[in-house]
Amino acid sequence: MSRMDGSEGVVSEPGPEGLDRLRQAGSIATSVLREAVLRVRPGVASLQICEWVEARIRELGARPAFPCNIGIDSVAAHYTPTIGDDTVIPLGSLVKLDIGVELDGYIVDTAVSVDLRSPHGYLVDVAREALRNALSILRHGVKVGEIGSIVYETATRYRCRPIANLSGHEIKRFNLHAGVSIPNIPVGESQRLEAGHIYAIEPFITLQEAPGLVINTKTVNIFSLRETSSRAKGLSQEEQEALREINAISRGLPYTVRWLSERVASIHSRLYKRGLVFGYPVLVEKSGAPVSQAEHTVVIYEDGCEVLTAG
C-alpha cells in the first residue's frame, strides 16, 4: 500500500477497525491482481482466469466483492464468463481485469489492463498515467469535476479520449456504488471529496476518433438482489428458498449465476424476468474501439490520500 501527501488525520467514516479491514482487503486485492495478470495470456480461457481470481480471494480469507470482470478490447465493463463459456484470450488484444475484495463488508475495487501485443497497447499506459495524475490531487475538499478534468487532460495530451459515461464511485460498507460518482471528463459537478470517505478512481481510455461512450448489450451475466425482492408477493417456496440462497452468497453485493447451486441456477432466469434481481448489462464502446482501464481504491485525508490497492 502507498500513501500520498500527508498524515492520516481523523478517519471518521470506516473508523479505525474498518480502515484496518480495508487495508487488509487492499493487500489481498493487490496480491491477487498481480498474480492474475501473469495468467492473462493468449489462448487462456477467460473463465479459467476469473474462477482462479475468485477462488484465490477466498483462499486468502476474504470474499469477491463482485464477480471478476474481464474485458477484451471494446468490452469495457460488466463482463464475467458464464458456466461453459469458451471465450479465450486472443493474441493482439487489450485485456482489462477488474476485481473487488470484501472483508467484513469493507470493500476495495481495483483494475489493470494488459497489452497482449495490441496495436493500441499505448492505451494501457495512458490509463495508468491518468490514474496516477488523478491520485496526485486527491484530498479533502477537491471537487469531483477537477478529477474528471485531470483524466481528460491526460487522455487528450496523448491523443486519446476518456469514456464519458463511465465513472469512479464512492464505496461504503456492503455498498460498492454509494453516492458520489467520480467523472472521467470535465463536468460542472460541485460535489467534493470528504475526509474519511472511500472512493474508487477509475479512468477508462479509448481512441481519439472513437465516440468515447459505452452502450448496453443484451448480455447480462452479473446480477444483484433488489432490496424489495424478499417482500414480493406470490413467491413460491422454491423462489423464496432461491432468494435466501442468493442473499447468503451475495450479502447484497453483485453475483453471477455460476456461484449458485444447480437448483437455484436452474430458476434464476425466472427470478430475473420477474424483476426480483437486477441485471448489469455488459458495456461496450459504442464504435467497437478498444478500451483500457486503471483503478485504485483510496481513503481521503485532509491533506492527501492513502491508496489502499497499491501494494
C-alpha positions in Angstrom: 0.0 0.0 0.0 1.2 3.6 -0.6 0.4 6.9 0.9 0.2 10.2 -0.9 0.8 13.7 0.6 0.4 13.9 4.3 -0.7 12.2 7.5 -3.7 10.2 8.2 -5.6 12.7 10.3 -9.1 11.6 11.6 -10.8 8.9 9.6 -14.5 9.2 10.7 -16.2 7.1 8.0 -14.9 3.5 8.3 -13.4 4.0 11.8 -10.0 2.5 12.9 -11.2 -1.1 12.7 -12.8 -0.6 9.4 -9.7 1.1 8.0 -7.7 -1.9 9.1 -10.1 -4.2 7.3 -9.8 -2.0 4.2 -6.1 -2.2 4.3 -6.2 -6.0 4.6 -8.7 -6.2 1.7 -6.4 -3.9 -0.3 -3.4 -6.1 0.4 -5.3 -9.2 -0.8 -6.6 -7.4 -3.9 -3.2 -6.2 -4.8 -1.6 -9.6 -4.4 -4.4 -11.4 -6.3 -4.4 -8.9 -9.2 -0.6 -9.1 -9.5 -0.8 -12.9 -9.8 -3.8 -12.8 -12.1 -2.0 -10.6 -14.6 0.5 -13.4 -15.1 -2.3 -15.7 -16.2 -3.6 -13.4 -18.9 -2.1 -15.0 -21.9 -3.2 -15.8 -25.5 -5.2 -19.0 -25.6 -6.2 -19.0 -21.9 -9.9 -19.2 -21.2 -11.5 -16.2 -19.6 -13.5 -18.5 -17.3 -10.3 -20.1 -16.0 -8.8 -16.7 -15.1 -11.9 -15.4 -13.4 -12.5 -18.6 -11.4 -8.9 -18.6 -10.3 -9.2 -14.9 -9.1 -12.4 -15.6 -7.1 -11.0 -18.8 -5.6 -7.7 -17.1 -4.6 -9.5 -14.2 -2.9 -11.4 -16.8 -0.8 -8.2 -18.7 0.0 -6.8 -15.6 1.4 -9.7 -15.2 3.8 -11.9 -12.7 2.0 -14.7 -12.8 -0.5 -15.1 -11.4 -4.0 -17.0 -8.1 -3.8 -18.3 -8.9 -7.3 -17.6 -11.4 -10.0 -14.2 -11.0 -11.6 -14.7 -8.8 -14.7 -12.6 -9.5 -17.7 -13.0 -7.2 -20.8 -11.4 -7.9 -24.1 -10.8 -4.9 -26.4 -14.1 -3.0 -26.8 -15.7 -4.7 -23.8 -15.4 -2.0 -21.2 -17.3 -3.4 -18.1 -19.6 -5.9 -16.5 -18.4 -9.0 -18.4 -17.8 -12.1 -16.4 -17.8 -15.6 -18.0 -20.7 -18.0 -17.5 -20.6 -21.7 -16.9 -19.3 -23.4 -20.0 -18.1 -20.1 -21.5 -15.4 -21.0 -24.1 -14.1 -17.5 -24.7 -10.3 -17.4 -24.8 -7.9 -14.5 -24.7 -6.7 -13.7 -28.3 -3.2 -12.6 -29.3 -3.2 -8.9 -30.2 -5.8 -8.0 -27.7 -6.1 -5.5 -24.9 -7.5 -7.1 -21.7 -8.9 -5.5 -18.6 -9.1 -7.2 -15.2 -11.3 -5.6 -12.6 -11.6 -7.3 -9.2 -13.2 -6.5 -5.9 -12.4 -7.8 -2.4 -14.8 -7.7 0.6 -13.8 -8.3 4.2 -16.5 -8.0 6.8 -18.4 -5.7 4.4 -15.4 -3.4 3.8 -14.7 -3.3 0.0 -11.9 -2.4 -2.3 -12.0 -2.3 -6.1 -9.0 -2.3 -8.4 -8.3 -2.9 -12.1 -5.4 -3.1 -14.6 -5.1 -3.5 -18.3 -2.8 -6.0 -20.1 -1.4 -5.4 -23.5 -1.0 -8.7 -25.5 0.7 -7.1 -28.5 -2.3 -5.0 -29.3 -1.9 -2.3 -31.9 -3.4 0.0 -29.3 -1.3 -1.1 -26.4 -0.4 2.5 -25.6 -3.9 2.9 -24.2 -2.7 0.9 -21.2 0.0 3.5 -20.4 -2.4 6.4 -20.8 -5.0 4.9 -18.4 -2.2 4.3 -15.9 -0.9 7.8 -16.2 -4.4 9.3 -16.0 -5.0 7.4 -12.8 -1.6 8.4 -11.3 -2.3 12.1 -12.1 -5.8 11.9 -10.6 -4.5 10.4 -7.4 -1.9 13.2 -7.1 -4.6 15.8 -6.4 -6.9 13.8 -4.1 -7.5 15.4 -0.7 -10.5 16.6 1.4 -12.5 19.3 -0.5 -11.4 18.5 -4.0 -14.3 18.8 -6.5 -15.0 15.7 -8.4 -15.1 17.8 -11.6 -11.4 18.6 -11.0 -10.6 14.8 -11.1 -12.5 14.5 -14.4 -10.5 17.4 -15.8 -7.2 15.8 -14.9 -8.2 12.5 -16.5 -9.5 14.3 -19.6 -6.3 16.4 -19.9 -4.1 13.4 -19.6 -6.0 11.5 -22.2 -6.1 14.3 -24.8 -2.4 15.0 -24.3 -1.8 11.6 -25.8 -4.5 12.0 -28.5 -6.8 9.7 -26.7 -10.3 10.1 -25.2 -11.8 9.1 -21.8 -15.1 7.2 -21.7 -17.6 9.9 -20.8 -20.3 7.8 -19.3 -18.2 5.5 -17.1 -17.0 6.8 -13.8 -15.4 6.0 -10.5 -17.6 5.8 -7.3 -17.8 6.2 -3.6 -17.7 2.9 -1.6 -19.3 2.3 1.7 -19.7 -0.8 3.8 -21.6 -3.5 1.9 -22.2 -0.8 -0.8 -20.0 -0.9 -3.9 -21.5 2.1 -5.6 -22.5 4.6 -2.9 -23.5 8.2 -3.5 -20.7 10.2 -5.2 -19.6 9.5 -8.8 -16.1 10.4 -9.9 -16.3 11.5 -13.6 -13.6 11.0 -16.2 -14.4 14.2 -18.1 -14.7 17.8 -17.0 -18.1 18.5 -15.5 -19.7 21.3 -13.6 -20.3 19.0 -10.7 -19.7 20.7 -7.3 -19.6 17.7 -5.1 -16.4 17.4 -3.1 -14.4 14.5 -1.7 -14.7 14.2 2.0 -12.0 13.2 4.5 -12.5 9.6 5.8 -14.6 8.5 2.8 -13.6 5.8 0.4 -13.6 6.2 -3.4 -12.6 4.1 -6.4 -10.9 6.2 -9.1 -11.0 4.5 -12.5 -10.2 6.2 -15.8 -11.4 4.4 -18.9 -9.5 5.4 -22.1 -10.2 4.8 -25.8 -9.1 6.1 -29.2 -9.3 9.8 -30.0 -11.5 9.1 -33.0 -14.0 7.0 -31.0 -17.2 8.4 -29.6 -15.9 7.7 -26.1 -19.2 6.3 -24.9 -20.3 2.8 -23.8 -23.6 1.2 -24.6 -25.5 -1.7 -23.2 -25.5 -5.1 -24.9 -28.1 -7.8 -24.4 -25.7 -9.9 -22.5 -26.3 -9.9 -18.7 -24.0 -12.1 -16.6 -23.8 -10.1 -13.3 -26.8 -9.5 -11.0 -27.8 -8.2 -7.6 -30.8 -8.8 -5.4 -33.3 -6.0 -5.4 -34.0 -4.7 -1.9 -37.7 -5.3 -2.3 -37.4 -8.9 -3.5 -38.0 -10.5 -0.1 -41.2 -8.6 0.2 -42.6 -9.6 -3.2 -46.0 -11.1 -3.2 -46.9 -14.5 -4.7 -43.5 -16.1 -4.3 -43.4 -19.9 -4.5 -41.5 -21.8 -1.8 -38.9 -22.6 -4.4 -38.4 -18.9 -5.3 -38.2 -17.9 -1.6 -35.5 -20.5 -1.0 -33.6 -19.3 -4.1 -33.7 -15.7 -2.9 -32.4 -16.8 0.5 -29.5 -18.6 -1.1 -28.6 -15.7 -3.3 -28.7 -13.4 -0.3 -26.5 -15.7 1.7 -24.0 -15.9 -1.1 -24.0 -12.2 -2.2 -24.8 -10.4 1.0 -26.3 -7.6 -1.1 -23.3 -7.3 -3.5 -23.2 -8.3 -7.2 -23.0 -12.0 -8.0 -23.1 -14.3 -11.0 -25.1 -17.4 -11.7 -22.1 -19.7 -11.7 -21.8 -19.0 -7.9 -25.2 -20.5 -7.3 -26.3 -24.1 -6.7 -27.6 -26.0 -9.7 -31.1 -25.9 -8.3 -31.1 -22.1 -7.9 -29.3 -21.5 -11.2 -32.0 -23.5 -13.0 -34.7 -21.0 -12.0 -32.6 -17.8 -12.0 -33.9 -16.6 -15.3 -37.4 -16.7 -13.8 -36.3 -14.5 -10.9 -34.7 -12.1 -13.4 -37.8 -11.9 -15.6 -40.0 -11.3 -12.5 -37.8 -8.3 -11.5 -36.6 -9.9 -8.3 -33.0 -9.5 -9.3 -31.3 -6.6 -11.1 -29.0 -7.2 -14.1 -25.9 -5.3 -15.2 -25.7 -5.5 -19.0 -22.2 -5.9 -20.5 -21.0 -2.5 -21.6 -19.1 -2.0 -24.9 -17.6 1.0 -26.6 -20.2 2.4 -29.0 -18.0 2.2 -32.1 -16.2 -1.0 -31.2 -13.0 0.8 -30.3 -10.7 -0.8 -27.7 -10.8 0.5 -24.1 -8.2 0.5 -21.3 -8.8 0.9 -17.6 -6.8 1.5 -14.5 -8.3 1.7 -11.0 -7.4 2.1 -7.3 -9.4 2.5 -4.1 -8.4 5.3 -1.8 -9.3 6.7 1.6 -9.3 10.5 1.7 -7.5 12.6 4.3 -7.4 16.4 5.0 -4.2 16.8 3.1 -3.9 13.8 0.8 -5.0 10.2 0.4 -4.0 6.6 1.0 -4.1 4.2 -1.9 -5.4 1.0 -0.4 -4.8 -1.1 -3.5 -1.2 -0.2 -4.4 0.5 -2.9 -2.5 
